[in-house]
Each structure stands twice: as C-alpha cells, then as structure tokens.
Amino acid sequence: MVMKEYLTLAEAADYVGKSKETLRRWDNDGKLPAVREPLSNYRVYRKLDLDNLFGDLLDDKIVESVSNYVRPDRDYKVIELFAGAGGLAVGLEKAGLKCEVLNDFDKWACQTLRENRPNWKILEGDIRSFSFEQYKGQIDIVTGGFPCQAFSYAGKKLGLADARGTLFYEFARVVKEVNPPICIGENVRGLLSHENGKTLEGMISILDEIGYKVVPIQVLKAIHYKVPQKRERLILVGIRKDIAVGYEYPKAYKRIYNLSDALKKGDLFNCDVPQSEGAKYPKSKIEVLDMVPPKGYWRDLPLEIQKSFMGGSFHLGGGKTGIARRIGWDEPCLTLTCSPAQKQTERCHPEETRPFTVREYARIQTFPDDWTFTGSVAQQYKQIGNAVPVNLGKEVGYSVIKFLNQYYQER
Ligand SMILES: C[S@@+](CC[C@H](N)C(=O)[O-])C[C@H]1O[C@@H](n2cnc3c(N)ncnc32)[C@H](O)[C@@H]1O
C-alpha cells in the first residue's frame, strides 16, 4: 500500500511509537521540527523526515525499527460481539476502524459503551436473541471474545450444528450470517489446552465448515504491544476462503512499558493518573502486605506468616508468584483480575498498601483517561479486568487494516 507523504501529529506519534506530547516537545526543542499546515497551522510531519531521522533521534533502547501503523484506504466496518466495556472496540477504533454494531448482555457494560460513544449502535441482550442477517456483505470484520465452553463430541469432525448451545456457536453463526472477509476471535491462552486441545480443534473445523480458513494460532503478549501488563490473549483469525491475501499478526515492539509508564506522566500518558475510587484490603491483609517489598510476594514474609497467609496452598508447591504480590514501578503489572481485593491474586500498589484504584486499573489496561465506566466500583473493576488491553486491540486493528487494504486493492 502507498503511504501518504505527510502524517498528522497523531499519525506521526503512532508511526514512531511516541506520544503526541513527546512529538510536540521535540518540535518545540527543535529536535524534530514539524511542518505547519498553511491554513490550520496544525503540525504535520513528512514521512520521509520521520524515516530519515528515526535512527539518529531516538534512544537505541527505546526506538523501534518496526511500526504496525497503517492508514485505512476506506471506512472499514466492525461488528464487535461480547464487547464488554469496549477494550477491544476502543483499540480497533484507535487503529482507524469503524465500530458499526456492538453486542453484550451486561447492563453496565452496555451503559459504559453508550455513555462514551452515543453514536455506536449497542445491541443489549443475549446474543442468541439477535439476528445479524441484515448486515450480510456490509461488514468488513466480525470480532468477539466468546467465553470458552466445552463441546460435546460425537467423535467426528465438528460442524456448526454440533456446537449449538455454546457461545462459540453464536460467534460462528454471526460470522456465517454476515460473511465478512475476516473474523477474529480472542480468548485466554487456556483455550490451547482446553479439553486437550479438542475445543480449539473443534472451533477451527467449524470455521472451516462455514467457509473460513484459520491462520496459525498465536498467543500475543500484551507487553509487546505497548501495554504495561503481562497479559496474554489468544487470537483466532479466520479468512474467508475465496480470499488469497495473507494475514500477518502485528509485529512485536521491543520496548516494554512498566507500572511507572502506566501511572505517571511519560511516553504512554501525558499526565499522572487521575484520582478515583478504589477497593481496600481488609485490615488483616494490610498487616501482611505491609511486610512485602516492591516486586516481592508471599515468600518475602516471615515463615510463620507465610504459613498462615497461604493456608492449605502453602504445601502445594509451585511458585505461586502472584500471591501477596506488590508490584514494582520498574516492571509491567501482573494480569489484572476482575476483582482487585480477591484472595490470592493480590497486586498491591508499590508504595501504598492498597489495590490499584479504578483509574489505575484502566491505565494498566491502557484505556484513555476520558473513557468512563458505569455501575458500582465492583462493576467498574469487572469491566476493566475483563477487557482486551486497548493498545493490544489497536495493534491488532492495524493488522486487520493492512489485510483489508490489500484485499480491496487486489479485488
Ligand atoms: C471477556 S469479556 C469481553 C471483553 C471485551 N472484548 C473487551 O475488550 O472489553 C466477555 C463478555 O461477554 C459477555 N457475554 C457473555 N455471555 C453473553 C451472551 N450470552 N450474550 C451477550 N454477551 C455475553 C459478558 O457480559 C462479557 O462482557
């Protein structure tokens, strides 16, 4: 695809993997002067300048030799199923895709989507109650993080009808109804080993039956996609069988962001994390966690306290490094759960003995600060903890745009 010669500030920031704030500062410092658009006086950047200056300007440790950024040649439309509070949807939107229709049955997740994006069409309710036939041939991609469930096997190659009753069936049904060039399912790594791999095998054979070839499965590590969190997502990409264009996963970035990047002003966010509500630990847990240093966990406690805190799991073996864990500023956060004060998955703030607040949670998932969540504090944590990290969604979005640009060019 031919890239245009000038990039806007936002596009240039994406292209070099820096924040807009950094680029503005570099312009003011004369480090990377922008060109001004004659009428608006907005900053624009010559792509050639960015390419030429790339190696000289940026610190070797930070600079990426790759960028997944690609501009859509036209408006590409998405149907996002199991949309939750919009982690994947916001990421896809940031990449330049248009969210046409979103579905979820959770009242608060839908309210979150409506309040933040009044122009999105939100179908609230069980996916089983909606037909998507009216979108046939009008949508470029169907996405969805269907909850993982076992199929019942009759010992043969699984077909769509055999999966009836599962939420994967609903995902595949919508793909069949809409018939987009590409579909993407996302899930947890555990899907690889679920039922000894048979569940995933069944999904691949069902997609094959409805006319989609599945690209070799990859588990993407969010830390490689500008997310300060060690979360992983399994990506299941199906390409309609009449299409010869190949799909490439987004390339991994070298720079790993950490908790400090998430919560403090820097390259990921242009201000410190805003104040917000948050859960608290019970007094007994505070007394224990007070003894754990940053980057430490239950093994850093005195032996007697280890035993009482861990209870039965003390003798079970295994590292259990996520228990009674205090995160350090200079490391990515461990995977956030849906409830921050939950037992045996503590991710304590580095300096204060408390869980991360709602806005800190959102930052670690790379939601923008202006994306608000509705419902009780517990509901908000759940929506954030369930989400695909926005920046991971954005990079996946670029990979989809790259595929669609090529598909429409070659058609
Ligand atoms: C893992 S979350 C999806 C997160 C979302 N992709 C994001 O990035 O924020 C799964 C979602 O599926 C929704 N869900 C589960 N069963 C459903 C059903 N039968 N119909 C509609 N939505 C459903 C849940 O409410 C939940 O929000």
The ligand as an SDF file (V2000), in Angstrom:
LIG
                    3D

 27 29  0  0  0  0  0  0  0  0999 V2000
  -14.1310  -11.2500   28.2090 C   0  0  0  0  0  0  0  0  0  0  0  0
  -15.4920  -10.1790   28.1490 S   0  0  0  0  0  0  0  0  0  0  0  0
  -15.1960   -9.2910   26.6620 C   0  0  0  0  0  0  0  0  0  0  0  0
  -14.3220   -8.1100   26.8230 C   0  0  0  0  0  0  0  0  0  0  0  0
  -14.2690   -7.1880   25.6430 C   0  0  0  0  0  0  0  0  0  0  0  0
  -13.8800   -7.8470   24.4260 N   0  0  0  0  0  0  0  0  0  0  0  0
  -13.3080   -6.0220   25.9200 C   0  0  0  0  0  0  0  0  0  0  0  0
  -12.2810   -5.9660   25.2910 O   0  0  0  0  0  0  0  0  0  0  0  0
  -13.6110   -5.1800   26.7910 O   0  0  0  0  0  0  0  0  0  0  0  0
  -16.8230  -11.2290   27.6680 C   0  0  0  0  0  0  0  0  0  0  0  0
  -18.1670  -10.5310   27.5850 C   0  0  0  0  0  0  0  0  0  0  0  0
  -19.1240  -11.4530   27.0670 O   0  0  0  0  0  0  0  0  0  0  0  0
  -20.3770  -11.0630   27.5640 C   0  0  0  0  0  0  0  0  0  0  0  0
  -21.3310  -12.1930   27.3840 N   0  0  0  0  0  0  0  0  0  0  0  0
  -21.2700  -13.4190   27.9520 C   0  0  0  0  0  0  0  0  0  0  0  0
  -22.3090  -14.1600   27.5400 N   0  0  0  0  0  0  0  0  0  0  0  0
  -23.0320  -13.4020   26.6860 C   0  0  0  0  0  0  0  0  0  0  0  0
  -24.2210  -13.6170   25.9400 C   0  0  0  0  0  0  0  0  0  0  0  0
  -24.8840  -14.7760   26.0060 N   0  0  0  0  0  0  0  0  0  0  0  0
  -24.6990  -12.6250   25.1410 N   0  0  0  0  0  0  0  0  0  0  0  0
  -24.0450  -11.4400   25.0900 C   0  0  0  0  0  0  0  0  0  0  0  0
  -22.9120  -11.1710   25.7860 N   0  0  0  0  0  0  0  0  0  0  0  0
  -22.4080  -12.1400   26.5690 C   0  0  0  0  0  0  0  0  0  0  0  0
  -20.0890  -10.7150   29.0250 C   0  0  0  0  0  0  0  0  0  0  0  0
  -21.0720   -9.8600   29.5620 O   0  0  0  0  0  0  0  0  0  0  0  0
  -18.7030  -10.0360   28.9040 C   0  0  0  0  0  0  0  0  0  0  0  0
  -18.8340   -8.6380   28.8680 O   0  0  0  0  0  0  0  0  0  0  0  0
  1  2  1  0
  2  3  1  0
  2 10  1  0
  3  4  1  0
  4  5  1  0
  5  6  1  0
  5  7  1  0
  7  8  2  0
  7  9  1  0
 10 11  1  0
 11 12  1  0
 11 26  1  0
 12 13  1  0
 13 14  1  0
 13 24  1  0
 14 15  1  0
 14 23  1  0
 15 16  2  0
 16 17  1  0
 17 18  1  0
 17 23  2  0
 18 19  1  0
 18 20  2  0
 20 21  1  0
 21 22  2  0
 22 23  1  0
 24 25  1  0
 24 26  1  0
 26 27  1  0
M  CHG  2   2   1   9  -1
M  END
$$$$
